[in-house]
Amino acid sequence: MTKQESSQANLRWEHDSLGDREVPADAYWGISTLRAIENFPVSGRTIGSMRSLLWGFGAIKCAAARSNEKLGFLKPDRSAAIQVAAREVMEGSLDEHFVVDRIQGGAGTSTNMNVNEVIANRGLELMGLTKGNYSALHPIDDVNHSQSTNDTYPTAIKIALQLELTVFCAEHERLSNAFAAKAEEFASIIKVGRTQLQDAVPMTLGQEFGAFAVTLREDRHRLLELLPHLRESNLGATAIGTGITAPPGYRESIFEELNALAGLQLVSAADLVEATSDTGVFMLVSGVLKRASVKLSKICNDLRLLSSGPQTGFGEIFLPAVQAGSSIMPGKVNPVIPEMVNQVAFRVIGADATITMAVEAGQLQLNAFEPVIADALLESLAWLTAACRQLRTHCVDGISANTPVLQKRMLESISVVTGLAPLIGYTAAAELAKEALANNRTIAALVTERGLLDKQKLRQALSPSGLAGLD
């Protein structure tokens, strides 16, 4: 088929350093994206689903066009077309045209070129020209002017992580507030605390839920501490940090334009060579996400234990029944929301291992494995955000206390014996506990029977509210 014939068949010819290829005439993407589609049919998930990453890329391309025009390296009409198209990328109206797989070789070059080609061809369309007419607006010479994948891609990831972290922290805070509300609701409900799954000493159900709220709030503080680390960028570094092909003044201008456009607080890295080669910040983010996931999963383990039963388990709280639990056992209801959160945590922990290996595998002046880092981190944040939302709205908000069971166990419990140890000694208290268990007696009855304490001291010593720190 000749080039003339192919154009009649709704195809267009494009050229790169490897040769000529046909691409669909109406496609915003071009030959570089075509080769990436053929080379990386891996996950089945495209970068078009990475909304925050594309928002970051659109902002970078728009700011770069402004800087290049201001410095005299881009004609005003070309700059204007790039800026409009880049804003459309930010808005999400072109997402369907970002067709490269999220997992790809080349350190993100395929993603950057997909963005460059879409912006160039959409810009040509805005200029009233045909797609592929790159003499009028070129994906590399114009859209990618003064840039490299090696500074735009990691910066876009950092912008995306700032956006997603902010959303996650807000949802995480709502979840901790939900636990705090339950702590207040359960503040006066006495129960037996446990260590190593064995009865320990009295506490309140409110204290138990209050601890959940506090541990979540601690993690939120750690998450927010990541944001300053993500504001350091190597824009202007171009290929390896030497700034080759970036004109004087561009580095200062791009930060000014990008921060003004996107409402960011990005700052230039002190050493661009180091900043281009090092991806340790992504491992830092991943590690904190893993910590938050592990602690969230531990809380869900506790919720499943405390609600186990309903007849032969702990049965201290009731989780909302959100779906039938069995295809064979009538009436069975399972703690499916905490189980879902557990599995999200498992996935985030696994992603951390992937990110750790990807960061370690960087060589010399560049890390080639940022695509899998971006995929793993942004997926982890998206899953955790959704998990926290569902845990709050479909579980925590509807938890209720099984007060009769808690009261009965508190009355029968020998855990109050710990309060006697300072008065009668550890050995004597241990003997009382042993006898109470063996003969199904209460601690109070045994103390009274043996005349170890008068009634007032006994009442004070064995007060569950006092033992729980409420008095």
matplotlib code that plots the C-alpha trace (Angstrom):
import matplotlib.pyplot as plt

x = [0.0, 1.4, 1.4, -1.3, -3.4, -3.0, -4.3, -7.4, -7.8, -8.0, -4.3, -1.4, 2.3, 4.7, 8.4, 10.9, 14.5, 13.5, 11.6, 8.1, 4.8, 1.1, -1.1, -4.9, -5.5, -7.8, -5.5, -4.1, -1.2, 1.5, 4.3, 6.1, 2.9, 2.2, 5.5, 4.8, 1.4, 3.0, 5.9, 4.1, 0.8, 1.4, -1.1, -4.1, -4.3, -3.3, -1.9, -5.3, -6.5, -3.8, -5.8, -3.5, -0.4, -1.9, -3.0, 0.7, 2.0, -0.5, 0.5, 4.2, 3.7, 1.6, 4.1, 7.0, 5.2, 4.8, 8.5, 9.8, 7.6, 8.8, 12.4, 11.9, 12.2, 8.6, 6.4, 3.3, 0.8, 2.5, 2.7, -1.0, -2.0, 0.1, -1.3, -4.9, -4.3, -2.3, -5.1, -7.5, -5.1, -5.3, -9.1, -9.3, -11.1, -8.4, -7.9, -9.0, -6.1, -3.5, -3.2, 0.3, 0.4, 1.2, 4.1, 6.7, 10.4, 12.3, 12.1, 8.7, 9.7, 6.6, 4.3, 6.1, 5.8, 2.2, 1.6, 3.7, 2.0, -1.5, -0.8, 0.8, -2.0, -4.7, -2.8, -2.7, -6.4, -6.9, -4.8, -7.0, -4.4, -4.4, -3.0, 0.5, 1.5, 4.5, 6.2, 3.7, 3.7, 6.1, 5.8, 9.5, 10.8, 7.9, 5.8, 8.9, 11.2, 13.7, 12.5, 13.4, 11.4, 14.0, 12.8, 9.2, 8.2, 9.5, 8.1, 4.7, 4.8, 5.5, 2.7, 0.3, 1.4, 0.9, -2.7, -3.5, -1.9, -4.0, -7.2, -6.1, -5.2, -8.6, -10.4, -8.0, -8.9, -12.6, -12.0, -10.1, -12.8, -15.4, -13.4, -13.2, -17.0, -17.4, -14.9, -17.1, -20.3, -18.7, -16.9, -18.8, -19.0, -16.6, -15.1, -12.1, -9.0, -6.8, -3.1, -2.0, -5.7, -5.9, -7.9, -5.9, -7.4, -10.6, -10.9, -13.7, -14.8, -14.4, -10.7, -10.3, -11.8, -10.1, -6.8, -7.8, -8.5, -5.1, -3.1, -4.7, -4.1, -0.4, -0.2, -1.9, 0.8, 3.5, 1.7, 1.5, 5.2, 5.8, 4.5, 7.6, 9.8, 7.6, 8.0, 11.6, 11.9, 14.6, 12.8, 15.4, 17.8, 16.8, 18.7, 21.0, 21.0, 23.4, 20.6, 21.7, 19.2, 17.5, 18.2, 19.5, 16.6, 14.4, 14.9, 13.9, 11.0, 9.5, 9.1, 7.5, 5.0, 4.2, 3.6, 1.4, -0.6, -1.1, -1.1, 1.9, 5.0, 7.6, 11.3, 14.3, 16.6, 20.0, 21.9, 20.1, 22.4, 21.7, 18.0, 17.7, 19.4, 17.9, 14.4, 14.6, 11.7, 9.3, 10.6, 10.0, 6.4, 5.9, 7.3, 4.9, 2.0, 3.1, 3.1, -0.3, -1.6, -0.2, -1.8, -5.1, -5.0, -4.3, -7.3, -9.4, -8.1, -9.3, -12.7, -13.1, -12.1, -14.3, -17.3, -16.6, -19.5, -22.3, -22.6, -19.2, -16.8, -15.9, -19.2, -18.4, -19.5, -21.8, -20.6, -23.2, -24.6, -23.9, -24.4, -25.3, -22.2, -22.6, -24.0, -24.6, -25.0, -28.3, -28.2, -24.4, -23.0, -19.3, -17.1, -16.5, -15.6, -12.6, -11.6, -11.5, -9.3, -7.0, -6.5, -5.8, -3.1, -1.6, -1.5, 0.2, 2.8, 3.5, 3.7, 6.3, 8.5, 8.2, 9.0, 12.0, 13.5, 12.7, 14.5, 17.5, 17.7, 18.6, 21.9, 24.3, 22.5, 18.9, 16.4, 14.7, 12.0, 9.9, 6.8, 6.3, 7.0, 4.3, 1.9, 2.4, 2.3, -0.7, -2.6, -1.8, -3.1, -6.3, -7.0, -6.3, -8.5, -11.4, -10.7, -10.8, -14.0, -15.8, -14.5, -16.0, -19.3, -20.1, -18.6, -17.4, -20.2, -22.7, -20.8, -22.8, -21.8, -23.1, -23.5, -25.2, -22.4, -19.7, -21.4, -21.9, -18.2, -17.1, -19.1, -17.7, -14.1, -11.2, -9.3, -10.1, -7.7, -4.8, -6.2, -5.7, -2.0, -0.7, -2.9, -2.4, 0.6, 1.1, 1.3, -1.9, -3.7, -2.5, -3.8, -7.2, -7.4, -6.5, -9.1, -11.8, -11.2, -11.1, -14.3, -16.3, -16.2, -15.9, -12.8, -15.0, -16.6, -13.2, -11.7, -14.7, -14.8, -11.1, -11.4, -8.5, -10.0, -12.9, -15.9, -15.0, -11.4, -12.6, -15.2, -12.6, -10.0, -12.3, -14.1, -14.1, -14.3, -11.4, -9.4, -10.2, -8.9, -12.3, -12.4]
y = [0.0, 3.4, 6.4, 8.0, 4.8, 4.5, 8.1, 7.1, 4.2, 6.5, 6.1, 8.5, 7.9, 9.0, 8.7, 8.2, 7.1, 3.5, 4.1, 4.8, 3.5, 4.0, 5.2, 5.9, 9.2, 10.4, 9.3, 12.0, 9.7, 9.0, 6.6, 6.5, 5.6, 3.0, 1.3, 1.3, -0.3, -3.1, -3.5, -3.3, -5.3, -6.2, -5.1, -4.2, -0.9, 2.2, 5.5, 7.0, 5.6, 7.4, 10.7, 12.5, 11.6, 13.0, 16.1, 16.6, 16.0, 18.5, 21.1, 20.6, 20.8, 24.0, 25.6, 24.6, 26.2, 29.4, 29.4, 28.6, 31.3, 33.8, 33.0, 33.3, 29.6, 28.9, 30.9, 32.4, 30.6, 27.2, 28.0, 29.0, 25.7, 23.6, 25.4, 24.8, 21.2, 20.7, 22.2, 19.7, 17.0, 18.4, 18.5, 14.8, 15.3, 13.5, 10.5, 8.0, 8.9, 7.9, 4.3, 3.2, 0.4, 1.6, -1.0, -0.1, -0.1, 3.1, 4.9, 6.4, 7.7, 6.0, 7.9, 11.2, 10.6, 9.7, 13.0, 14.9, 13.4, 13.9, 17.5, 18.1, 16.6, 18.2, 21.5, 21.1, 20.5, 23.7, 25.5, 24.3, 21.9, 18.1, 15.7, 14.6, 17.9, 18.2, 20.9, 23.2, 21.8, 19.0, 16.6, 16.8, 20.1, 22.1, 20.2, 18.7, 21.7, 22.2, 18.9, 15.2, 12.3, 12.1, 15.3, 15.6, 12.0, 11.9, 15.4, 14.3, 11.3, 13.6, 16.0, 13.0, 11.7, 15.1, 15.1, 11.6, 11.8, 14.9, 13.0, 9.9, 11.9, 13.5, 10.2, 8.7, 11.6, 10.9, 7.3, 8.3, 10.7, 7.9, 5.8, 8.8, 9.2, 5.5, 6.0, 8.7, 6.6, 3.6, 5.7, 4.2, 0.6, -1.5, -4.7, -7.0, -6.0, -8.8, -9.4, -12.4, -13.2, -13.9, -11.9, -9.0, -6.1, -4.0, -1.2, 0.5, -0.2, 3.5, 3.3, 0.5, 2.5, 5.6, 3.8, 3.0, 6.7, 7.8, 5.3, 6.4, 10.1, 9.3, 7.7, 10.8, 13.0, 10.8, 10.9, 14.7, 14.8, 13.3, 16.3, 18.5, 15.7, 15.4, 19.1, 18.8, 18.5, 18.0, 20.0, 21.6, 18.8, 17.2, 14.0, 13.3, 16.5, 18.7, 20.7, 20.1, 21.6, 23.7, 27.4, 29.8, 31.0, 28.0, 26.3, 29.3, 30.1, 26.6, 26.5, 29.9, 29.1, 25.6, 26.7, 29.6, 27.4, 24.4, 25.9, 23.8, 24.6, 22.8, 23.7, 22.9, 20.2, 21.5, 18.9, 17.9, 15.0, 13.4, 14.3, 12.6, 9.4, 9.0, 7.7, 7.2, 9.6, 7.0, 4.4, 6.8, 7.3, 3.6, 2.8, 5.2, 3.8, 0.3, 1.4, 2.9, -0.3, -2.6, -0.6, -0.3, -4.1, -4.7, -2.6, -4.7, -7.9, -6.6, -5.7, -9.2, -10.8, -8.5, -9.2, -13.0, -15.3, -14.5, -17.3, -19.0, -16.1, -12.9, -11.3, -8.0, -5.7, -6.0, -5.0, -3.9, -6.7, -5.7, -9.0, -12.6, -14.5, -18.0, -19.9, -22.9, -21.8, -19.9, -16.7, -16.5, -13.0, -12.3, -9.3, -8.6, -5.0, -5.5, -8.5, -6.3, -3.8, -6.6, -7.6, -4.0, -3.9, -7.1, -5.6, -2.4, -4.4, -6.3, -3.1, -1.8, -4.8, -4.0, -0.3, -1.2, -3.4, -0.9, 1.9, -0.4, -1.4, 2.1, 2.4, 5.3, 8.5, 7.2, 4.8, 3.0, 1.5, 4.5, 3.2, 0.3, 2.7, 5.1, 2.2, 0.6, 3.9, 5.4, 2.1, 1.8, 5.2, 4.7, 1.4, 2.7, 5.7, 3.6, 1.1, 3.8, 5.2, 1.8, 0.9, 4.1, 4.2, 0.5, -0.7, 1.7, 4.2, 1.3, -0.6, -1.2, -2.7, -6.0, -4.4, -7.4, -9.7, -7.2, -6.6, -10.3, -11.0, -8.1, -9.3, -12.8, -11.9, -12.6, -9.8, -7.4, -9.4, -7.3, -4.4, -6.4, -7.1, -3.8, -4.5, -8.2, -9.1, -10.7, -14.3, -14.1, -12.4, -15.2, -17.8, -16.1, -16.0, -19.7, -20.7, -18.5, -20.2, -23.7, -23.4, -20.9, -18.3, -14.5, -12.7, -10.5, -13.5, -15.2, -12.0, -11.4, -15.1, -14.9, -11.5, -10.1, -6.6, -4.7, -4.0, -0.4, -1.2, -4.2, -2.2, 0.5, -2.1, -4.1, -1.2, -1.9, 1.8, 2.5, -0.3, 1.1, 4.5, 6.2, 7.2]
z = [0.0, -0.9, 1.3, -0.9, -0.7, 3.1, 3.5, 1.7, 4.1, 7.1, 7.9, 8.0, 7.8, 10.5, 10.8, 13.6, 13.8, 13.3, 10.1, 8.8, 10.2, 9.6, 12.4, 12.4, 10.7, 13.5, 16.3, 18.6, 19.4, 16.9, 15.9, 19.3, 21.0, 18.3, 19.0, 22.8, 22.2, 20.3, 22.8, 26.1, 26.1, 29.7, 32.4, 30.2, 32.1, 30.3, 31.6, 30.6, 33.9, 35.9, 36.2, 38.6, 36.7, 33.5, 35.4, 36.4, 32.9, 31.5, 34.0, 33.2, 29.4, 29.8, 32.1, 29.8, 26.8, 28.7, 29.7, 26.3, 24.7, 27.4, 26.7, 22.9, 22.0, 21.1, 18.7, 20.4, 18.1, 18.9, 22.6, 22.7, 21.0, 23.4, 26.4, 25.4, 24.6, 27.9, 29.9, 28.3, 29.4, 32.9, 32.7, 31.6, 28.3, 26.4, 28.7, 26.2, 23.9, 26.5, 25.4, 26.5, 29.1, 32.7, 32.8, 30.2, 29.5, 28.8, 32.1, 31.2, 27.7, 26.2, 28.6, 27.9, 24.1, 24.4, 26.1, 23.6, 20.6, 22.0, 22.9, 19.5, 17.4, 19.5, 19.1, 15.4, 15.4, 17.4, 14.8, 12.0, 10.7, 10.1, 12.6, 11.9, 10.3, 12.6, 10.6, 12.1, 15.7, 16.6, 19.6, 20.5, 19.0, 20.4, 23.0, 24.6, 24.1, 27.0, 28.6, 28.9, 30.1, 32.8, 34.5, 33.4, 34.3, 37.9, 38.5, 37.2, 39.6, 42.5, 41.6, 41.3, 44.7, 46.3, 44.9, 45.9, 49.3, 50.1, 49.2, 51.1, 54.2, 54.2, 54.0, 56.6, 58.9, 58.5, 59.5, 62.6, 63.5, 63.1, 65.6, 68.0, 67.8, 68.8, 71.6, 73.0, 72.5, 74.3, 77.0, 80.0, 78.8, 81.0, 79.5, 80.1, 78.2, 76.8, 76.2, 74.1, 73.7, 77.4, 80.0, 81.4, 83.3, 83.0, 80.5, 78.6, 75.1, 74.6, 75.5, 73.0, 70.1, 71.2, 70.8, 67.2, 66.5, 68.0, 66.0, 62.8, 63.6, 64.2, 60.8, 59.2, 60.7, 59.2, 55.8, 55.8, 56.5, 53.1, 51.2, 51.5, 50.2, 47.1, 46.3, 45.4, 41.6, 39.0, 36.3, 34.0, 34.6, 31.2, 30.5, 33.4, 35.4, 33.4, 31.9, 28.3, 25.7, 28.4, 27.7, 30.4, 32.6, 31.8, 35.2, 37.2, 34.8, 34.7, 38.5, 38.6, 35.8, 37.1, 40.7, 39.5, 37.1, 39.3, 42.8, 43.8, 45.9, 43.9, 44.5, 42.5, 43.8, 44.9, 42.9, 39.6, 38.8, 42.2, 41.9, 38.5, 39.6, 43.0, 43.5, 47.3, 47.9, 46.4, 48.7, 51.6, 50.5, 50.1, 53.5, 55.2, 53.2, 54.3, 57.9, 57.6, 55.9, 58.6, 61.4, 59.6, 59.0, 62.7, 63.6, 61.2, 62.8, 66.2, 64.8, 63.4, 66.7, 68.8, 66.6, 66.2, 67.0, 67.3, 69.9, 70.2, 69.7, 71.5, 70.5, 72.2, 69.4, 66.4, 62.9, 60.4, 58.4, 54.8, 52.9, 53.3, 54.3, 52.9, 50.0, 52.2, 55.8, 56.2, 58.3, 58.4, 58.2, 57.8, 58.6, 54.9, 55.1, 57.5, 55.4, 52.3, 54.1, 55.2, 51.6, 50.5, 53.2, 51.9, 48.4, 49.6, 51.6, 48.4, 46.4, 48.9, 48.1, 44.4, 44.9, 47.1, 44.4, 41.7, 43.6, 44.3, 40.6, 39.4, 37.7, 37.3, 36.2, 35.9, 37.3, 34.4, 36.6, 37.5, 35.6, 38.0, 40.9, 39.7, 39.1, 42.5, 44.5, 42.8, 42.9, 46.6, 47.4, 45.4, 47.0, 50.5, 50.0, 48.9, 51.7, 54.4, 52.9, 52.9, 56.3, 57.7, 55.9, 55.8, 59.1, 61.8, 61.7, 62.3, 65.1, 68.3, 71.6, 73.0, 76.4, 78.1, 77.2, 78.3, 81.6, 82.4, 81.7, 83.7, 86.8, 86.4, 85.5, 87.8, 86.0, 88.9, 91.1, 89.7, 91.8, 95.0, 94.4, 95.9, 99.0, 99.7, 97.6, 94.2, 95.6, 97.6, 94.7, 92.3, 94.7, 94.8, 91.0, 90.8, 93.4, 91.8, 88.4, 89.9, 91.9, 89.8, 92.6, 92.5, 93.7, 96.0, 97.6, 98.4, 99.8, 102.1, 103.1, 104.2, 105.8, 103.8, 103.4, 104.9, 102.6, 101.8, 100.8, 98.9, 97.0, 96.1, 95.1, 92.8, 91.3, 87.5, 86.7, 89.0, 87.5, 84.0, 85.1, 85.0, 88.8]

ax = plt.figure().add_subplot(projection="3d")
ax.plot(x, y, z, "-o")
ax.set_aspect("equal")
plt.show()
